Amino acid sequence: MEQQNQQTLTNLVYDIYEDPSLIEDHQVLIQPLLSDLVAKAPEGFEGMATMINTHISNGFKFKNPKIQKFELESGLLKLKTYLQKVNL
């Protein structure tokens, strides 16, 4: 995944974490980026990329704002760690 797309994904997820009302608008932008993240995960990082995808996608599924925030926060934390490791 290109660094520009990495930054875009991180920013979009952070935006909906901060303002859940953006979830529907941003979901269509985030889904292709998550697919790209999983498809282009380096060897050994496939599981982590899949876990990030699961957490962020779960943020879209649930309607309870507390669960959404938890899933998005979990996804963001893992995404930041993942990006630090793959961009070394």
C-alpha positions, 0 to 999 in steps of 0.5 A: 500500500502506497504511503499516500493511501496509508495516510489517507486511510489513517486520516479517514478512520480518525475522522470517523472516530472523532465524529461518528456522523461521518461513518456513512460518507467515509465508509465508501472511501475506506473500504477500498483502502482496507481491501488494498491494505490486506491485498498488499500486506507484506509477508508475515503481516497478513494477519495483522492487516486482516485484524485491522480490516476486521476492527475497522469494518466492525466499526461500520457494522455496529450501531452502538456508538461505544462499540463503534468507538472501541472498534475504530480505536482498536483498528487505529492503534493496530494500523499505526503500529502496522504502518510503523513496522512495514515502513521501516 
